[in-house]
Amino acid sequence: MKEKKIPMRQCVGCREERSKYDLIRIVRTPEGEMIIDRTGKQNGRGAYICKCAECFEKAVRNKGIERALKQTLGPDELKKLSDLINGG
């Protein structure tokens, strides 16, 4: 029987490639709202990040999240994402 392929994605913070299921997906919806996609099927532009605070800080510093989502993020949006990632 054929083995099922595991989808790999790159973290926008540490730039390591990991299984899609080990990462958190941040989505910019068509309406422009930033949300955490727990299903992996939400409509919109996505960015993947590890579940650790260090990767989030790195992604903010090197603007990896902004580049992946093709949108600049203000301090309020970054705080909201930080709370969602570290709290969830």
Secondary structure in CASP SS format (residue, H / E / C, confidence):
PFRMAT SS
TARGET T0000
AUTHOR 0000-0000-0000
METHOD secondary structure of the structure
MODEL  1
M C 1.00
K C 1.00
E C 1.00
K C 1.00
K C 1.00
I C 1.00
P C 1.00
M E 1.00
R E 1.00
Q E 1.00
C C 1.00
V C 1.00
G C 1.00
C C 1.00
R C 1.00
E C 1.00
E E 1.00
R E 1.00
S E 1.00
K H 1.00
Y H 1.00
D H 1.00
L C 1.00
I E 1.00
R E 1.00
I E 1.00
V E 1.00
R E 1.00
T C 1.00
P C 1.00
E C 1.00
G C 1.00
E C 1.00
M E 1.00
I E 1.00
I E 1.00
D E 1.00
R C 1.00
T C 1.00
G C 1.00
K C 1.00
Q C 1.00
N C 1.00
G C 1.00
R E 1.00
G E 1.00
A E 1.00
Y E 1.00
I E 1.00
C C 1.00
K C 1.00
C C 1.00
A H 1.00
E H 1.00
C H 1.00
F H 1.00
E H 1.00
K H 1.00
A H 1.00
V H 1.00
R H 1.00
N C 1.00
K C 1.00
G H 1.00
I H 1.00
E H 1.00
R H 1.00
A H 1.00
L H 1.00
K C 1.00
Q C 1.00
T C 1.00
L C 1.00
G C 1.00
P H 1.00
D H 1.00
E H 1.00
L H 1.00
K H 1.00
K H 1.00
L H 1.00
S H 1.00
D H 1.00
L H 1.00
I H 1.00
N H 1.00
G H 1.00
G C 1.00
END
